Structure formats: C-alpha cells, structure tokens
C-alpha cells in the first residue's frame, strides 16, 4: 500500500511532544526481511552441516575505554553511571551520585511504580448513568481514560484501539425509551483529585501541546484536533478538558440531546449505571507512554497507580509512592524529587546511579519490572530513538533500549545496552548546562555515541 506524503507528515506532527521535539504518533514495527526460498533442483544436494551459533566472548575487564565518549564537549556538564545489569559491576561513575534534573527519563520511574503496584491488565472505565427520578438526565463519569476518542474510522488518533464516544452514545440511546429526549448531561470528573494542573509546569506546556490538564474525564487526551489523517491536526490542549468532553459526547448523542445542557458535578447517589466502555490495558498505555514520551499519558498512569494504592491522586503523592517502590528494590532514593510523573518539571531530581540501578532491576526476566525493557524505545527502530543512532553510531542500532529526554538546559538518555559480547549494561546519562558549560542539540548524538561505545566495549568498559 502506498502511503501519501501527507499522511506521513500527519503521523509525525501528531506525536506526543516532549519540550523541543516531535515524536512519532504510532509505533513502527519493522517488516522482517524474507528469507530467500531455496530453488528446487533435480539432483538432491547434500545437507549442509549446520554452523553453531557463536557464543559471545566477553571483552577482558578494563580493556575498552569509554572516556572519550563520556567526556565529549557535546555532553557539557555530564552526569553518568554505567554498570553490568546482571552482576552489578560498576564501569563508570561520573557525578553519578549528584542530583540532576531528569527530563523524560523520569517516565522510567513512573513506569516502574505502575508495574510494581498495578496489574498490566488494569483498564480504565468510562461510565454513563441515568437518574430514575429525572428521566431526561444522564451522567458521564470519567474513569481516567485519556484515550477515549471522538474519532471513527477511517480517522484515527495516536492511541491504539481506543474506546469510542460513538460506541458509548449508541449504547446509551439503545437503552433509553425511543421517545426519551436528553435534557441535561452531568459531567463527573471526581475520579481524580484536584489540582489538575501542576504549578511546576509552564502555561505554554499546555498551549504548545506538551500536556493537558490531568482530569479523569477527557477525550483524545484533550487535543484540539487529534486526527492523524487531517491537515488541520493540532495537539494544542484546552483550559477545560471536561467541558470539551461533554460537548463531544453531546454531539455523539445526536438530535435526542440537541438541547441538552452540560453541567460539571458529582454522580448523584440514586444514579444507575446504564453502560460503559473500557480502555486498552495498562500494558498498552505503558508501551506508548515510554516509546513516544507521552506526558499526559504518563501523568494519567501515575494517578491510577496512586488510586490503586489508596492514596490521594495528587502530584505531591507521586514521590512518596515511588520512594516506597525504590525501597522494595533496594535502590537509594533519598535524592529523588518527583514534582510530577512525566519529567516536565524543572524541579525534578534524580541521580544517574539510582536511575541505572532501577533499570538494572528490570533486566531480570523474573522481575515484575521486566516488561519495561520491551516498552522502551529501541535504537534506530522505534519510538523516540527511531531516527537516532546514525553514522558512526549505527553499530548499536537495535541493541539499545532506552528512554530519551529533553527540557531546556538538559538532554538525557537511560536504559540498557545489549553489548555485542553478550553483556547487558544498564546506564544513565544526563548532559546539562551547568558549571559554566552550555548544552546544545549535539548532546543527543553525544549520548548516542556513549551508548554505542558501550555496545562495542561490553564487559571491557571502563572510564
């Protein structure tokens, strides 16, 4: 099938934004190259002796320096920690115990919090209620599903197979008396606690499309136009996601709700649930949030983790819950500061060491954190790393699973490198403007170069 240049452009433009860059709107699954089909011959040939798959041979310890890559001028004031993910051997510690802003590497922490405290099969439910004593009134109660969509085929959004407003509307109309008009729609956004906006974020983060208000009722993550097939696509978010959701729901209900008023309020006690739709499971959210650095999605994940742990769903409770998780894994989190779950806040603080140690726990295939490795972008293949690891860094394409990040003054990359000698290396790198040094766009390549060097050096890595 031929894809039009416009659709390619729309997919790129629609990505969830991290400050300073676009991300692809949907995961790109590489198409395997077909194996050549043997040509039949009339004379049978001898069956070739199979060649054994060579076992990677680890480089001898301290035989392969990463110093040149880790001290590149492109990395400015650099914080880094590199370790063998399986044995714990430390290959490099460069300001690894000093606190630094995180950018979107913080999403790794939020993902770990969700994986440790929730089921990957967890779903969010949007419900509709009727009131027995008020036949013309219905309630739309949000359940924290940012993917709930107003789009129908052939239009589509960035989220995989989201529940549809049209489905919910059709189910409601089917259960009401045929002549019943809808006079009022109550919009219930009480599933999450206030405040819905983090004072650590800039107003421009919303108007630029980086993040929406974190309300439990919204449609298409509150994007102004989430349609990836549209030239008018817009990721800009509104000041009132709840009322916007109500407007779209009213439209989906059609003529029977044409004169209905919209009112924000709690679901009355006498309300009876009429119908509902469910989101994709948490595993799908986590995969998308990490691969494409979706800020709103990550904050929604954090809210659900808090709620499942019987904690108020506020920004201030994210850090206490994450520290509890870090304690479970024996990772020192005393310097952890989580003003949010997505990494947008400049006040967030992590250390390279705690980041690398946490990711190392996920490398263990028996750990509940292990799925996180598959959710991370892969160098040169998927997510925010799909177009990276080029030129001299091409050798590591496909072998680095890592989360990238950017906020003004800092670039970051953290994950696991599956080195060519078979070593799994957990690493975290933060390139920052500090100590008289200024970081620039070249830090992205600099971080890639470091990861590529780790791929080459494996167990021989040293600083």
SEGUDO-918930 format. One record per residue (C-alpha): x, y, z; residue in three letters. Coordinates in steps of 0.2 Angstrom, whole numbers, plus 5000, padded with zeros to 4 digits. Layout:
N
+------+------+------+------+
|   xx |   yy |   zz | code |
+------+------+------+------+
|    X |    Y |    Z |  ALA |
...
+------+------+------+------+
//
This chain:
463
+------+------+------+------+
|   xx |   yy |   zz | code |
+------+------+------+------+
| 5000 | 5000 | 5000 |  UNK |
| 5007 | 5017 | 4995 |  UNK |
| 5007 | 5030 | 5009 |  UNK |
| 5004 | 5048 | 5004 |  UNK |
| 5017 | 5061 | 5009 |  UNK |
| 5004 | 5070 | 5019 |  UNK |
| 4999 | 5055 | 5030 |  UNK |
| 5017 | 5053 | 5034 |  UNK |
| 5018 | 5071 | 5039 |  UNK |
| 5002 | 5070 | 5049 |  UNK |
| 5009 | 5055 | 5059 |  UNK |
| 5025 | 5064 | 5063 |  UNK |
| 5016 | 5080 | 5068 |  UNK |
| 5003 | 5071 | 5079 |  UNK |
| 5016 | 5064 | 5091 |  UNK |
| 5015 | 5067 | 5109 |  UNK |
| 5028 | 5081 | 5112 |  UNK |
| 5042 | 5082 | 5124 |  UNK |
| 5049 | 5100 | 5125 |  UNK |
| 5059 | 5103 | 5110 |  UNK |
| 5054 | 5089 | 5098 |  UNK |
| 5041 | 5079 | 5090 |  UNK |
| 5038 | 5061 | 5092 |  UNK |
| 5031 | 5049 | 5080 |  UNK |
| 5012 | 5046 | 5083 |  UNK |
| 5012 | 5027 | 5082 |  UNK |
| 5024 | 5013 | 5084 |  UNK |
| 5033 | 5007 | 5069 |  UNK |
| 5035 | 4989 | 5068 |  UNK |
| 5050 | 4984 | 5056 |  UNK |
| 5045 | 4972 | 5042 |  UNK |
| 5056 | 4957 | 5043 |  UNK |
| 5066 | 4954 | 5028 |  UNK |
| 5060 | 4937 | 5020 |  UNK |
| 5072 | 4923 | 5019 |  UNK |
| 5077 | 4918 | 5001 |  UNK |
| 5067 | 4902 | 4996 |  UNK |
| 5079 | 4889 | 4990 |  UNK |
| 5077 | 4884 | 4972 |  UNK |
| 5072 | 4866 | 4969 |  UNK |
| 5085 | 4856 | 4959 |  UNK |
| 5083 | 4839 | 4951 |  UNK |
| 5098 | 4832 | 4959 |  UNK |
| 5097 | 4832 | 4978 |  UNK |
| 5112 | 4841 | 4986 |  UNK |
| 5120 | 4836 | 5002 |  UNK |
| 5113 | 4843 | 5018 |  UNK |
| 5125 | 4856 | 5024 |  UNK |
| 5132 | 4854 | 5041 |  UNK |
| 5124 | 4867 | 5052 |  UNK |
| 5136 | 4880 | 5059 |  UNK |
| 5134 | 4883 | 5078 |  UNK |
| 5129 | 4900 | 5083 |  UNK |
| 5145 | 4908 | 5091 |  UNK |
| 5144 | 4912 | 5109 |  UNK |
| 5149 | 4930 | 5113 |  UNK |
| 5165 | 4931 | 5121 |  UNK |
| 5166 | 4945 | 5134 |  UNK |
| 5180 | 4958 | 5132 |  UNK |
| 5193 | 4957 | 5146 |  UNK |
| 5190 | 4969 | 5160 |  UNK |
| 5196 | 4987 | 5158 |  UNK |
| 5202 | 4984 | 5140 |  UNK |
| 5190 | 4996 | 5131 |  UNK |
| 5189 | 5014 | 5137 |  UNK |
| 5173 | 5024 | 5136 |  UNK |
| 5182 | 5040 | 5142 |  UNK |
| 5182 | 5049 | 5126 |  UNK |
| 5164 | 5047 | 5123 |  UNK |
| 5159 | 5052 | 5141 |  UNK |
| 5170 | 5067 | 5141 |  UNK |
| 5164 | 5074 | 5124 |  UNK |
| 5161 | 5093 | 5124 |  UNK |
| 5144 | 5090 | 5117 |  UNK |
| 5139 | 5082 | 5134 |  UNK |
| 5143 | 5099 | 5143 |  UNK |
| 5142 | 5096 | 5162 |  UNK |
| 5139 | 5077 | 5162 |  UNK |
| 5132 | 5065 | 5175 |  UNK |
| 5134 | 5047 | 5171 |  UNK |
| 5133 | 5029 | 5179 |  UNK |
| 5137 | 5013 | 5169 |  UNK |
| 5135 | 4996 | 5177 |  UNK |
| 5134 | 4977 | 5172 |  UNK |
| 5115 | 4975 | 5174 |  UNK |
| 5117 | 4957 | 5180 |  UNK |
| 5132 | 4957 | 5191 |  UNK |
| 5131 | 4975 | 5197 |  UNK |
| 5149 | 4979 | 5192 |  UNK |
| 5152 | 4997 | 5190 |  UNK |
| 5161 | 5003 | 5174 |  UNK |
| 5159 | 5021 | 5176 |  UNK |
| 5153 | 5034 | 5189 |  UNK |
| 5154 | 5052 | 5183 |  UNK |
| 5145 | 5063 | 5196 |  UNK |
| 5133 | 5048 | 5197 |  UNK |
| 5128 | 5052 | 5215 |  UNK |
| 5124 | 5070 | 5212 |  UNK |
| 5106 | 5076 | 5209 |  UNK |
| 5101 | 5082 | 5192 |  UNK |
| 5085 | 5087 | 5183 |  UNK |
| 5078 | 5071 | 5174 |  UNK |
| 5068 | 5077 | 5159 |  UNK |
| 5058 | 5062 | 5152 |  UNK |
| 5069 | 5049 | 5159 |  UNK |
| 5058 | 5052 | 5174 |  UNK |
| 5045 | 5042 | 5165 |  UNK |
| 5055 | 5026 | 5168 |  UNK |
| 5052 | 5029 | 5187 |  UNK |
| 5033 | 5031 | 5184 |  UNK |
| 5033 | 5015 | 5174 |  UNK |
| 5042 | 5006 | 5187 |  UNK |
| 5029 | 5012 | 5200 |  UNK |
| 5015 | 5006 | 5190 |  UNK |
| 5022 | 4989 | 5186 |  UNK |
| 5026 | 4986 | 5204 |  UNK |
| 5009 | 4991 | 5211 |  UNK |
| 4997 | 4988 | 5197 |  UNK |
| 4992 | 4974 | 5185 |  UNK |
| 4997 | 4976 | 5167 |  UNK |
| 4979 | 4971 | 5163 |  UNK |
| 4972 | 4985 | 5173 |  UNK |
| 4959 | 4995 | 5162 |  UNK |
| 4951 | 5012 | 5165 |  UNK |
| 4932 | 5013 | 5163 |  UNK |
| 4921 | 5027 | 5157 |  UNK |
| 4903 | 5025 | 5163 |  UNK |
| 4886 | 5033 | 5159 |  UNK |
| 4872 | 5033 | 5172 |  UNK |
| 4853 | 5038 | 5172 |  UNK |
| 4843 | 5045 | 5186 |  UNK |
| 4826 | 5036 | 5189 |  UNK |
| 4818 | 5052 | 5196 |  UNK |
| 4824 | 5063 | 5182 |  UNK |
| 4822 | 5053 | 5165 |  UNK |
| 4830 | 5067 | 5154 |  UNK |
| 4846 | 5067 | 5164 |  UNK |
| 4861 | 5057 | 5161 |  UNK |
| 4879 | 5057 | 5169 |  UNK |
| 4895 | 5054 | 5160 |  UNK |
| 4908 | 5049 | 5173 |  UNK |
| 4926 | 5049 | 5169 |  UNK |
| 4937 | 5034 | 5175 |  UNK |
| 4954 | 5042 | 5170 |  UNK |
| 4954 | 5036 | 5152 |  UNK |
| 4963 | 5049 | 5141 |  UNK |
| 4962 | 5038 | 5126 |  UNK |
| 4943 | 5039 | 5125 |  UNK |
| 4941 | 5045 | 5107 |  UNK |
| 4928 | 5055 | 5096 |  UNK |
| 4936 | 5049 | 5080 |  UNK |
| 4929 | 5035 | 5070 |  UNK |
| 4936 | 5025 | 5055 |  UNK |
| 4945 | 5030 | 5044 |  UNK |
| 4951 | 5044 | 5055 |  UNK |
| 4962 | 5038 | 5069 |  UNK |
| 4972 | 5045 | 5084 |  UNK |
| 4989 | 5041 | 5091 |  UNK |
| 4982 | 5029 | 5104 |  UNK |
| 4980 | 5010 | 5099 |  UNK |
| 4961 | 5004 | 5098 |  UNK |
| 4954 | 5017 | 5110 |  UNK |
| 4936 | 5016 | 5116 |  UNK |
| 4924 | 5027 | 5106 |  UNK |
| 4912 | 5040 | 5111 |  UNK |
| 4901 | 5034 | 5097 |  UNK |
| 4900 | 5017 | 5105 |  UNK |
| 4895 | 5024 | 5122 |  UNK |
| 4882 | 5036 | 5114 |  UNK |
| 4874 | 5021 | 5104 |  UNK |
| 4873 | 5010 | 5119 |  UNK |
| 4865 | 5024 | 5129 |  UNK |
| 4852 | 5028 | 5116 |  UNK |
| 4848 | 5010 | 5114 |  UNK |
| 4844 | 5008 | 5132 |  UNK |
| 4833 | 5024 | 5134 |  UNK |
| 4815 | 5024 | 5128 |  UNK |
| 4814 | 5028 | 5110 |  UNK |
| 4805 | 5045 | 5113 |  UNK |
| 4816 | 5050 | 5128 |  UNK |
| 4825 | 5066 | 5125 |  UNK |
| 4841 | 5070 | 5135 |  UNK |
| 4839 | 5087 | 5143 |  UNK |
| 4854 | 5088 | 5154 |  UNK |
| 4871 | 5079 | 5154 |  UNK |
| 4881 | 5079 | 5171 |  UNK |
| 4900 | 5078 | 5168 |  UNK |
| 4908 | 5069 | 5183 |  UNK |
| 4927 | 5072 | 5184 |  UNK |
| 4929 | 5067 | 5203 |  UNK |
| 4938 | 5051 | 5199 |  UNK |
| 4955 | 5061 | 5201 |  UNK |
| 4958 | 5073 | 5215 |  UNK |
| 4962 | 5092 | 5212 |  UNK |
| 4973 | 5101 | 5207 |  UNK |
| 4973 | 5095 | 5189 |  UNK |
| 4987 | 5107 | 5184 |  UNK |
| 5005 | 5106 | 5191 |  UNK |
| 5012 | 5124 | 5196 |  UNK |
| 5029 | 5117 | 5191 |  UNK |
| 5023 | 5117 | 5173 |  UNK |
| 5023 | 5132 | 5161 |  UNK |
| 5006 | 5138 | 5153 |  UNK |
| 5015 | 5136 | 5137 |  UNK |
| 5017 | 5117 | 5140 |  UNK |
| 4998 | 5116 | 5138 |  UNK |
| 4996 | 5128 | 5123 |  UNK |
| 5011 | 5120 | 5114 |  UNK |
| 5003 | 5103 | 5116 |  UNK |
| 5015 | 5095 | 5128 |  UNK |
| 5002 | 5091 | 5141 |  UNK |
| 4984 | 5093 | 5146 |  UNK |
| 4976 | 5096 | 5162 |  UNK |
| 4976 | 5079 | 5171 |  UNK |
| 4957 | 5077 | 5173 |  UNK |
| 4948 | 5060 | 5174 |  UNK |
| 4936 | 5065 | 5160 |  UNK |
| 4943 | 5070 | 5144 |  UNK |
| 4943 | 5065 | 5125 |  UNK |
| 4958 | 5061 | 5114 |  UNK |
| 4969 | 5067 | 5128 |  UNK |
| 4961 | 5084 | 5125 |  UNK |
| 4970 | 5088 | 5109 |  UNK |
| 4961 | 5101 | 5098 |  UNK |
| 4962 | 5090 | 5083 |  UNK |
| 4968 | 5073 | 5086 |  UNK |
| 4965 | 5066 | 5069 |  UNK |
| 4981 | 5060 | 5061 |  UNK |
| 4973 | 5060 | 5044 |  UNK |
| 4969 | 5078 | 5045 |  UNK |
| 4980 | 5093 | 5038 |  UNK |
| 4972 | 5103 | 5052 |  UNK |
| 4979 | 5091 | 5066 |  UNK |
| 4983 | 5101 | 5082 |  UNK |
| 4990 | 5095 | 5098 |  UNK |
| 4985 | 5111 | 5107 |  UNK |
| 4976 | 5107 | 5124 |  UNK |
| 4961 | 5117 | 5131 |  UNK |
| 4958 | 5125 | 5148 |  UNK |
| 4943 | 5114 | 5151 |  UNK |
| 4945 | 5096 | 5145 |  UNK |
| 4929 | 5091 | 5155 |  UNK |
| 4918 | 5103 | 5146 |  UNK |
| 4926 | 5099 | 5130 |  UNK |
| 4922 | 5080 | 5133 |  UNK |
| 4904 | 5084 | 5137 |  UNK |
| 4902 | 5094 | 5121 |  UNK |
| 4909 | 5080 | 5110 |  UNK |
| 4898 | 5067 | 5119 |  UNK |
| 4883 | 5078 | 5117 |  UNK |
| 4887 | 5079 | 5098 |  UNK |
| 4889 | 5060 | 5098 |  UNK |
| 4871 | 5058 | 5105 |  UNK |
| 4864 | 5067 | 5091 |  UNK |
| 4847 | 5075 | 5089 |  UNK |
| 4840 | 5067 | 5105 |  UNK |
| 4852 | 5078 | 5115 |  UNK |
| 4852 | 5093 | 5104 |  UNK |
| 4845 | 5104 | 5118 |  UNK |
| 4854 | 5096 | 5132 |  UNK |
| 4863 | 5107 | 5145 |  UNK |
| 4881 | 5102 | 5151 |  UNK |
| 4884 | 5103 | 5170 |  UNK |
| 4900 | 5098 | 5179 |  UNK |
| 4896 | 5089 | 5195 |  UNK |
| 4897 | 5073 | 5205 |  UNK |
| 4886 | 5057 | 5201 |  UNK |
| 4870 | 5058 | 5212 |  UNK |
| 4868 | 5043 | 5224 |  UNK |
| 4852 | 5037 | 5216 |  UNK |
| 4861 | 5036 | 5199 |  UNK |
| 4860 | 5019 | 5190 |  UNK |
| 4874 | 5013 | 5179 |  UNK |
| 4867 | 5011 | 5161 |  UNK |
| 4883 | 5007 | 5151 |  UNK |
| 4902 | 5009 | 5150 |  UNK |
| 4917 | 5007 | 5139 |  UNK |
| 4934 | 5001 | 5144 |  UNK |
| 4952 | 5007 | 5139 |  UNK |
| 4966 | 4996 | 5132 |  UNK |
| 4975 | 4988 | 5146 |  UNK |
| 4989 | 4997 | 5156 |  UNK |
| 5002 | 4987 | 5146 |  UNK |
| 4997 | 4996 | 5130 |  UNK |
| 4997 | 5013 | 5139 |  UNK |
| 5015 | 5010 | 5147 |  UNK |
| 5021 | 5005 | 5130 |  UNK |
| 5015 | 5020 | 5121 |  UNK |
| 5020 | 5032 | 5135 |  UNK |
| 5038 | 5026 | 5136 |  UNK |
| 5041 | 5024 | 5117 |  UNK |
| 5033 | 5041 | 5112 |  UNK |
| 5036 | 5050 | 5128 |  UNK |
| 5018 | 5055 | 5130 |  UNK |
| 5017 | 5067 | 5145 |  UNK |
| 4999 | 5067 | 5148 |  UNK |
| 4998 | 5048 | 5147 |  UNK |
| 5012 | 5046 | 5160 |  UNK |
| 5003 | 5058 | 5172 |  UNK |
| 4987 | 5048 | 5170 |  UNK |
| 4997 | 5032 | 5174 |  UNK |
| 5003 | 5039 | 5189 |  UNK |
| 4986 | 5044 | 5195 |  UNK |
| 4980 | 5026 | 5193 |  UNK |
| 4994 | 5020 | 5202 |  UNK |
| 4991 | 5032 | 5217 |  UNK |
| 4972 | 5027 | 5217 |  UNK |
| 4975 | 5008 | 5217 |  UNK |
| 4987 | 5011 | 5232 |  UNK |
| 4973 | 5020 | 5241 |  UNK |
| 4982 | 5037 | 5240 |  UNK |
| 4975 | 5054 | 5235 |  UNK |
| 4978 | 5056 | 5217 |  UNK |
| 4989 | 5072 | 5219 |  UNK |
| 5005 | 5077 | 5212 |  UNK |
| 5013 | 5078 | 5229 |  UNK |
| 5009 | 5059 | 5232 |  UNK |
| 5019 | 5053 | 5217 |  UNK |
| 5036 | 5055 | 5226 |  UNK |
| 5031 | 5045 | 5242 |  UNK |
| 5024 | 5031 | 5232 |  UNK |
| 5039 | 5030 | 5221 |  UNK |
| 5051 | 5030 | 5236 |  UNK |
| 5042 | 5016 | 5243 |  UNK |
| 5044 | 5006 | 5227 |  UNK |
| 5063 | 5010 | 5226 |  UNK |
| 5064 | 5004 | 5244 |  UNK |
| 5057 | 4987 | 5238 |  UNK |
| 5071 | 4986 | 5226 |  UNK |
| 5085 | 4992 | 5237 |  UNK |
| 5089 | 5007 | 5227 |  UNK |
| 5094 | 5023 | 5237 |  UNK |
| 5080 | 5036 | 5233 |  UNK |
| 5085 | 5049 | 5246 |  UNK |
| 5089 | 5062 | 5232 |  UNK |
| 5074 | 5058 | 5222 |  UNK |
| 5062 | 5073 | 5219 |  UNK |
| 5047 | 5070 | 5209 |  UNK |
| 5037 | 5085 | 5206 |  UNK |
| 5027 | 5076 | 5193 |  UNK |
| 5027 | 5059 | 5184 |  UNK |
| 5032 | 5064 | 5166 |  UNK |
| 5048 | 5074 | 5169 |  UNK |
| 5042 | 5091 | 5163 |  UNK |
| 5045 | 5099 | 5179 |  UNK |
| 5062 | 5108 | 5180 |  UNK |
| 5062 | 5104 | 5199 |  UNK |
| 5063 | 5085 | 5197 |  UNK |
| 5079 | 5077 | 5203 |  UNK |
| 5087 | 5060 | 5201 |  UNK |
| 5104 | 5053 | 5201 |  UNK |
| 5112 | 5044 | 5187 |  UNK |
| 5116 | 5030 | 5199 |  UNK |
| 5098 | 5027 | 5205 |  UNK |
| 5092 | 5028 | 5188 |  UNK |
| 5104 | 5015 | 5181 |  UNK |
| 5101 | 5004 | 5197 |  UNK |
| 5082 | 5004 | 5194 |  UNK |
| 5084 | 4999 | 5176 |  UNK |
| 5096 | 4985 | 5180 |  UNK |
| 5082 | 4978 | 5191 |  UNK |
| 5071 | 4977 | 5176 |  UNK |
| 5084 | 4967 | 5166 |  UNK |
| 5080 | 4952 | 5177 |  UNK |
| 5067 | 4942 | 5167 |  UNK |
| 5059 | 4936 | 5183 |  UNK |
| 5056 | 4954 | 5189 |  UNK |
| 5038 | 4962 | 5188 |  UNK |
| 5048 | 4977 | 5181 |  UNK |
| 5055 | 4967 | 5166 |  UNK |
| 5041 | 4972 | 5154 |  UNK |
| 5048 | 4989 | 5155 |  UNK |
| 5063 | 4984 | 5144 |  UNK |
| 5051 | 4980 | 5129 |  UNK |
| 5042 | 4996 | 5132 |  UNK |
| 5057 | 5007 | 5129 |  UNK |
| 5062 | 5014 | 5113 |  UNK |
| 5075 | 5004 | 5103 |  UNK |
| 5089 | 5012 | 5094 |  UNK |
| 5086 | 5016 | 5076 |  UNK |
| 5070 | 5006 | 5076 |  UNK |
| 5056 | 5013 | 5087 |  UNK |
| 5049 | 5027 | 5097 |  UNK |
| 5059 | 5042 | 5100 |  UNK |
| 5075 | 5033 | 5095 |  UNK |
| 5069 | 5028 | 5078 |  UNK |
| 5078 | 5041 | 5069 |  UNK |
| 5094 | 5041 | 5080 |  UNK |
| 5110 | 5031 | 5081 |  UNK |
| 5116 | 5035 | 5063 |  UNK |
| 5133 | 5037 | 5055 |  UNK |
| 5147 | 5031 | 5067 |  UNK |
| 5134 | 5025 | 5080 |  UNK |
| 5125 | 5013 | 5068 |  UNK |
| 5133 | 4998 | 5075 |  UNK |
| 5122 | 4999 | 5091 |  UNK |
| 5106 | 5000 | 5081 |  UNK |
| 5093 | 4988 | 5088 |  UNK |
| 5104 | 4985 | 5104 |  UNK |
| 5100 | 5000 | 5115 |  UNK |
| 5083 | 5000 | 5124 |  UNK |
| 5082 | 5017 | 5132 |  UNK |
| 5072 | 5032 | 5137 |  UNK |
| 5077 | 5049 | 5130 |  UNK |
| 5073 | 5066 | 5137 |  UNK |
| 5074 | 5085 | 5135 |  UNK |
| 5070 | 5100 | 5144 |  UNK |
| 5078 | 5117 | 5142 |  UNK |
| 5096 | 5115 | 5148 |  UNK |
| 5096 | 5096 | 5149 |  UNK |
| 5097 | 5081 | 5137 |  UNK |
| 5096 | 5063 | 5145 |  UNK |
| 5096 | 5045 | 5140 |  UNK |
| 5095 | 5030 | 5151 |  UNK |
| 5092 | 5012 | 5148 |  UNK |
| 5100 | 4995 | 5144 |  UNK |
| 5113 | 4991 | 5131 |  UNK |
| 5114 | 4973 | 5125 |  UNK |
| 5133 | 4974 | 5120 |  UNK |
| 5140 | 4963 | 5106 |  UNK |
| 5149 | 4952 | 5118 |  UNK |
| 5133 | 4947 | 5127 |  UNK |
| 5134 | 4959 | 5142 |  UNK |
| 5119 | 4968 | 5147 |  UNK |
| 5124 | 4986 | 5153 |  UNK |
| 5112 | 4997 | 5162 |  UNK |
| 5117 | 5016 | 5160 |  UNK |
| 5110 | 5033 | 5163 |  UNK |
| 5117 | 5049 | 5156 |  UNK |
| 5112 | 5067 | 5159 |  UNK |
| 5120 | 5081 | 5149 |  UNK |
| 5117 | 5098 | 5157 |  UNK |
| 5120 | 5116 | 5156 |  UNK |
| 5130 | 5120 | 5172 |  UNK |
| 5147 | 5124 | 5179 |  UNK |
| 5150 | 5137 | 5165 |  UNK |
| 5146 | 5124 | 5151 |  UNK |
| 5131 | 5125 | 5140 |  UNK |
| 5122 | 5110 | 5132 |  UNK |
| 5116 | 5110 | 5115 |  UNK |
| 5107 | 5099 | 5102 |  UNK |
| 5123 | 5089 | 5099 |  UNK |
| 5121 | 5081 | 5116 |  UNK |
| 5109 | 5069 | 5108 |  UNK |
| 5122 | 5062 | 5097 |  UNK |
| 5134 | 5063 | 5111 |  UNK |
| 5123 | 5052 | 5122 |  UNK |
| 5121 | 5040 | 5107 |  UNK |
| 5139 | 5039 | 5105 |  UNK |
| 5142 | 5034 | 5123 |  UNK |
| 5129 | 5020 | 5121 |  UNK |
| 5137 | 5015 | 5105 |  UNK |
| 5153 | 5014 | 5114 |  UNK |
| 5146 | 5003 | 5127 |  UNK |
| 5139 | 4992 | 5114 |  UNK |
| 5157 | 4990 | 5107 |  UNK |
| 5166 | 4988 | 5124 |  UNK |
| 5153 | 4977 | 5134 |  UNK |
| 5162 | 4969 | 5149 |  UNK |
| 5178 | 4978 | 5145 |  UNK |
| 5171 | 4995 | 5148 |  UNK |
| 5180 | 5007 | 5159 |  UNK |
| 5181 | 5026 | 5162 |  UNK |
+------+------+------+------+
//
